[in-house]
């Protein structure tokens, strides 16, 4: 990745986000600082956890995420809003994987709690992200009311775009190497990982491409699974996993609304009766 452009800070007061104060630009990057000490955070953060969320131009948020490094040199990327969500493990052994808790896997009726598995990527000149989170605009939909009223941890709000995807990537590189690239980006974190290795957390924007089409393909299967599990109608979160290149996994998380077949039958019946009533009125 390249030299970071200057980042812009905006410290909200009493958790009130005046979106009109923020410049939403598809070709630049901003990181808004929300600190429990009411001070701007120095970037890149060199001590974890690095907590972040994506802010959309209409004031809506993504789920809140974090990355932390333990004393053994393992790094973990996790959703802080949902303890049942996937966790990404970047182990010092070089083995990387996405997983859920065993009890969650059992209740969901899946055979294994593990999703994608891969090895820490090797590279010579161009750095390869070992893992990437993608935040398309249609995947960012939490209301301000869903955001915690009391901020007890430092938070970075990445300013998103109406059309582009916000990309947050995690690179494991030799500590003496510097990250350089060709697109405007922000270095959110530079965390010591283990001897001679550093975890870089970088954010930038890119075009959606066929991301929406690829994610839509999983919805019929997910709907069938929800039906088999007997889930209630309502809002749920889906995640889609894949690879951007060999040994470089990604995950995109987005909200969906599930309606059971029984509810769909009721809706169709109600619509049919309403249509007949309207036709009867029209014929009077």
RODO-2510 file (C-alpha; in nm, 4 decimals, decimal comma):
residues 284
     n   res          X          Y          Z
     1     x     0,0000     0,0000     0,0000
     2     x     0,1022     0,3611    -0,0445
     3     x     0,1792     0,6627     0,1590
     4     x    -0,1226     0,7588     0,3683
     5     x    -0,2954     1,0801     0,2702
     6     x    -0,3681     1,3186     0,5598
     7     x    -0,6618     1,1920     0,7606
     8     x    -0,9355     1,4131     0,8983
     9     x    -1,0635     1,3946     1,2536
    10     x    -1,4086     1,4822     1,3810
    11     x    -1,4842     1,4194     1,7464
    12     x    -1,8632     1,3901     1,7976
    13     x    -2,0188     1,5383     2,1112
    14     x    -2,2469     1,3235     2,3268
    15     x    -2,2642     1,0641     2,0519
    16     x    -2,4491     1,3030     1,8168
    17     x    -2,3155     1,2677     1,4622
    18     x    -2,3847     1,5716     1,2441
    19     x    -2,3331     1,4167     0,9034
    20     x    -2,3402     1,7616     0,7422
    21     x    -2,0007     1,8328     0,9027
    22     x    -1,8413     1,5400     0,7219
    23     x    -1,7138     1,5472     0,3662
    24     x    -1,8050     1,2263     0,1845
    25     x    -1,5624     1,1929    -0,1041
    26     x    -1,5308     0,8795    -0,3150
    27     x    -1,1654     0,9515    -0,3935
    28     x    -1,0238     1,0280    -0,0487
    29     x    -1,0257     0,8757     0,2968
    30     x    -1,1253     1,0061     0,6376
    31     x    -1,1089     0,8500     0,9815
    32     x    -1,3324     1,0047     1,2445
    33     x    -1,2041     0,9734     1,5972
    34     x    -1,4431     0,8836     1,8767
    35     x    -1,2409     0,8651     2,1957
    36     x    -1,3470     0,8013     2,5531
    37     x    -1,0838     1,0643     2,6431
    38     x    -1,2405     1,3083     2,3924
    39     x    -0,9059     1,3376     2,2155
    40     x    -0,7988     1,2608     1,8624
    41     x    -0,6309     0,9238     1,8214
    42     x    -0,2861     0,9101     1,6648
    43     x    -0,2797     0,6935     1,3538
    44     x    -0,1687     0,4355     1,2928
    45     x    -0,2487     0,2964     1,6350
    46     x     0,0461     0,0973     1,7651
    47     x    -0,1329    -0,0685     2,0548
    48     x    -0,4469    -0,2772     2,0323
    49     x    -0,7257    -0,3225     2,0211
    50     x    -0,7947    -0,1272     1,7032
    51     x    -1,1719    -0,0744     1,7036
    52     x    -1,3482     0,0500     1,3925
    53     x    -1,6801     0,0876     1,2145
    54     x    -1,7888     0,2336     0,8791
    55     x    -2,0095     0,5432     0,8555
    56     x    -2,2422     0,5941     0,5580
    57     x    -2,3415     0,9361     0,4189
    58     x    -2,6963     0,9030     0,5589
    59     x    -2,5599     0,8551     0,9110
    60     x    -2,5929     0,4782     0,9294
    61     x    -2,3184     0,2489     1,0586
    62     x    -2,1745    -0,0921     0,9955
    63     x    -2,1277    -0,3429     1,2743
    64     x    -1,8370    -0,2563     1,5037
    65     x    -1,5195    -0,4588     1,4567
    66     x    -1,1922    -0,4968     1,6395
    67     x    -0,8496    -0,6538     1,6033
    68     x    -0,6297    -0,7586     1,8936
    69     x    -0,2936    -0,9313     1,9293
    70     x    -0,2180    -1,1692     2,2152
    71     x     0,1115    -1,2430     2,3866
    72     x     0,1800    -1,5434     2,1626
    73     x     0,1757    -1,3380     1,8433
    74     x    -0,1714    -1,4496     1,7342
    75     x    -0,4096    -1,1836     1,5991
    76     x    -0,7878    -1,2007     1,6140
    77     x    -1,0411    -1,0024     1,4104
    78     x    -1,3915    -1,0088     1,5557
    79     x    -1,7356    -0,8469     1,5396
    80     x    -1,7939    -0,6634     1,8670
    81     x    -2,1715    -0,6354     1,8263
    82     x    -2,2467    -1,0051     1,7899
    83     x    -2,0717    -1,2662     2,0070
    84     x    -2,2168    -1,5377     1,7814
    85     x    -2,0522    -1,3970     1,4691
    86     x    -1,7471    -1,5380     1,2952
    87     x    -1,4028    -1,4743     1,4402
    88     x    -1,0916    -1,4578     1,2235
    89     x    -0,7796    -1,6170     1,3702
    90     x    -0,4389    -1,5216     1,2297
    91     x    -0,2078    -1,7603     1,4127
    92     x     0,1650    -1,7215     1,4594
    93     x     0,2014    -2,0740     1,3194
    94     x     0,0918    -1,9372     0,9817
    95     x    -0,2422    -2,1185     0,9923
    96     x    -0,5347    -1,8822     0,9453
    97     x    -0,9067    -1,9540     0,9650
    98     x    -1,2572    -1,8169     1,0118
    99     x    -1,4689    -1,9912     1,2742
   100     x    -1,7710    -1,9691     1,5009
   101     x    -1,8189    -2,1073     1,8507
   102     x    -1,8994    -2,4781     1,8767
   103     x    -2,2365    -2,4154     2,0451
   104     x    -2,3340    -2,1687     1,7711
   105     x    -2,2399    -2,4209     1,5031
   106     x    -2,4488    -2,6875     1,6749
   107     x    -2,7555    -2,4655     1,7063
   108     x    -2,7181    -2,3629     1,3409
   109     x    -2,7056    -2,7258     1,2349
   110     x    -2,3661    -2,7048     1,0619
   111     x    -2,1180    -2,9909     1,0725
   112     x    -1,8059    -2,7828     1,1358
   113     x    -1,7497    -2,4578     1,3155
   114     x    -1,4721    -2,3697     1,0715
   115     x    -1,5176    -2,1696     0,7536
   116     x    -1,2329    -2,0771     0,5212
   117     x    -0,8842    -2,1992     0,6123
   118     x    -0,5642    -2,0772     0,4536
   119     x    -0,1961    -2,0141     0,5198
   120     x    -0,0269    -1,6825     0,5830
   121     x     0,0613    -1,5560     0,2327
   122     x     0,4188    -1,5327     0,1171
   123     x     0,5326    -1,2519    -0,1114
   124     x     0,8494    -1,0880    -0,2429
   125     x     0,7713    -0,7288    -0,3364
   126     x     0,3967    -0,6595    -0,3394
   127     x     0,2373    -0,7177     0,0006
   128     x    -0,0578    -0,9575     0,0069
   129     x    -0,3348    -0,9138     0,2646
   130     x    -0,3921    -1,2278     0,4669
   131     x    -0,7513    -1,1186     0,5380
   132     x    -0,9914    -0,8477     0,4214
   133     x    -1,3264    -0,7174     0,5434
   134     x    -1,5494    -0,5631     0,2759
   135     x    -1,8126    -0,3006     0,3617
   136     x    -2,0339    -0,2292     0,0580
   137     x    -2,2826     0,0582     0,1016
   138     x    -2,5733    -0,1892     0,1060
   139     x    -2,4017    -0,3740     0,3927
   140     x    -2,3932    -0,0669     0,6179
   141     x    -2,7349    -0,0166     0,7737
   142     x    -2,7359     0,0244     1,1520
   143     x    -2,9157     0,3299     1,2855
   144     x    -2,7516     0,5782     1,5216
   145     x    -2,9868     0,4498     1,7898
   146     x    -2,8123     0,1107     1,7613
   147     x    -2,4759     0,2653     1,8404
   148     x    -2,3750     0,2451     2,2085
   149     x    -2,4749     0,5498     2,4080
   150     x    -2,1723     0,5214     2,6299
   151     x    -1,8359     0,4992     2,4589
   152     x    -1,5960     0,3111     2,6837
   153     x    -1,3427     0,2265     2,4123
   154     x    -1,1606     0,4294     2,1511
   155     x    -1,3351     0,4001     1,8164
   156     x    -1,2376     0,4816     1,4578
   157     x    -1,5199     0,5678     1,2178
   158     x    -1,4185     0,5118     0,8571
   159     x    -1,6091     0,7447     0,6249
   160     x    -1,7731     0,5400     0,3514
   161     x    -1,9223     0,6202     0,0124
   162     x    -2,2620     0,5823    -0,1584
   163     x    -2,1219     0,3628    -0,4348
   164     x    -1,7814     0,2280    -0,3396
   165     x    -1,6828    -0,0530    -0,1048
   166     x    -1,4778     0,0284     0,2044
   167     x    -1,1949    -0,2244     0,2269
   168     x    -1,0178    -0,2998     0,5563
   169     x    -0,7225    -0,5315     0,5012
   170     x    -0,4772    -0,6991     0,7352
   171     x    -0,1172    -0,7441     0,6207
   172     x     0,1529    -0,9411     0,8040
   173     x     0,4933    -0,8125     0,6929
   174     x     0,8523    -0,8049     0,8108
   175     x     0,8836    -0,5285     1,0676
   176     x     1,1603    -0,3445     0,8838
   177     x     0,9548    -0,3144     0,5660
   178     x     0,7405    -0,0081     0,4905
   179     x     0,4002    -0,0240     0,3275
   180     x     0,3625     0,1668     0,0011
   181     x     0,0970     0,1663    -0,2679
   182     x    -0,1005     0,3521    -0,5289
   183     x    -0,4436     0,4378    -0,3838
   184     x    -0,5533     0,6860    -0,1137
   185     x    -0,5748     0,4951     0,2120
   186     x    -0,5482     0,5255     0,5866
   187     x    -0,3220     0,3227     0,8111
   188     x    -0,5481     0,2392     1,1056
   189     x    -0,3043     0,0183     1,2934
   190     x     0,0542    -0,1011     1,3003
   191     x     0,0629    -0,3660     1,5714
   192     x     0,3732    -0,5595     1,6779
   193     x     0,2802    -0,9196     1,6126
   194     x     0,5788    -1,1348     1,6937
   195     x     0,9541    -1,1272     1,6481
   196     x     1,0325    -0,9408     1,3238
   197     x     0,6655    -0,9352     1,2151
   198     x     0,4101    -0,6516     1,2209
   199     x     0,0362    -0,6499     1,1514
   200     x    -0,0700    -0,3533     0,9368
   201     x    -0,4398    -0,2577     0,9253
   202     x    -0,5168    -0,0436     0,6203
   203     x    -0,8426     0,0970     0,4830
   204     x    -0,9295     0,2267     0,1365
   205     x    -1,2181     0,2328    -0,1138
   206     x    -1,2698     0,0430    -0,4371
   207     x    -1,5462    -0,0184    -0,6914
   208     x    -1,8057    -0,2862    -0,6136
   209     x    -1,7599    -0,4868    -0,9324
   210     x    -1,9754    -0,8004    -0,9146
   211     x    -1,9753    -0,8184    -0,5338
   212     x    -2,3526    -0,7782    -0,5045
   213     x    -2,4200    -1,0486    -0,7627
   214     x    -2,1853    -1,2905    -0,5876
   215     x    -2,3430    -1,2318    -0,2467
   216     x    -2,6962    -1,2661    -0,3806
   217     x    -2,6180    -1,6220    -0,4863
   218     x    -2,6025    -1,7360    -0,1222
   219     x    -2,9420    -1,5916    -0,0238
   220     x    -3,1587    -1,8851    -0,1488
   221     x    -2,9418    -2,1336     0,0417
   222     x    -2,9471    -1,9155     0,3526
   223     x    -3,3260    -1,8800     0,3299
   224     x    -3,3661    -2,2582     0,3082
   225     x    -3,1384    -2,3014     0,6119
   226     x    -3,3399    -2,0440     0,8092
   227     x    -3,6585    -2,2328     0,7234
   228     x    -3,5108    -2,5683     0,8285
   229     x    -3,4025    -2,4154     1,1598
   230     x    -3,7505    -2,2708     1,2157
   231     x    -3,6243    -1,9176     1,2653
   232     x    -3,8664    -1,6347     1,3285
   233     x    -3,9356    -1,3643     1,0725
   234     x    -3,7053    -1,0680     1,1148
   235     x    -3,3722    -0,9036     1,0464
   236     x    -3,0602    -1,1213     1,0298
   237     x    -2,6985    -1,0815     0,9287
   238     x    -2,5330    -1,2930     0,6628
   239     x    -2,1632    -1,3276     0,5908
   240     x    -2,0075    -1,4419     0,2665
   241     x    -1,6526    -1,5731     0,2581
   242     x    -1,4153    -1,6172    -0,0310
   243     x    -1,0661    -1,5451    -0,1605
   244     x    -0,9412    -1,2347    -0,3365
   245     x    -0,6292    -1,4260    -0,4375
   246     x    -0,4565    -1,7435    -0,3117
   247     x    -0,4115    -1,7364     0,0675
   248     x    -0,5900    -1,4030     0,0896
   249     x    -0,9380    -1,4523     0,2348
   250     x    -1,2203    -1,2025     0,2537
   251     x    -1,5558    -1,1694     0,4276
   252     x    -1,8496    -0,9411     0,3553
   253     x    -2,1255    -0,9013     0,6138
   254     x    -2,4656    -0,7591     0,5261
   255     x    -2,8200    -0,7431     0,6706
   256     x    -3,1105    -0,9456     0,5303
   257     x    -3,4773    -0,9771     0,6188
   258     x    -3,6139    -1,3299     0,6472
   259     x    -3,9814    -1,4134     0,5900
   260     x    -4,0914    -1,7729     0,6534
   261     x    -4,2903    -1,9631     0,3891
   262     x    -4,5939    -1,9550     0,6211
   263     x    -4,5744    -1,5749     0,6439
   264     x    -4,5298    -1,5505     0,2683
   265     x    -4,8493    -1,7559     0,2231
   266     x    -5,0346    -1,5180     0,4554
   267     x    -4,8971    -1,2168     0,2676
   268     x    -4,9988    -1,3646    -0,0682
   269     x    -5,3469    -1,4503     0,0652
   270     x    -5,3914    -1,1029     0,2133
   271     x    -5,2724    -0,9406    -0,1099
   272     x    -5,5124    -1,1529    -0,3157
   273     x    -5,8083    -1,0633    -0,0923
   274     x    -5,7140    -0,6952    -0,1018
   275     x    -5,6872    -0,7073    -0,4806
   276     x    -6,0322    -0,8706    -0,5096
   277     x    -6,1813    -0,6080    -0,2773
   278     x    -6,0346    -0,3275    -0,4881
   279     x    -6,1673    -0,4877    -0,8071
   280     x    -6,5138    -0,5183    -0,6492
   281     x    -6,5088    -0,1479    -0,5569
   282     x    -6,3983    -0,0543    -0,9054
   283     x    -6,6856    -0,2500    -1,0604
   284     x    -6,9576    -0,0816    -0,8551
***
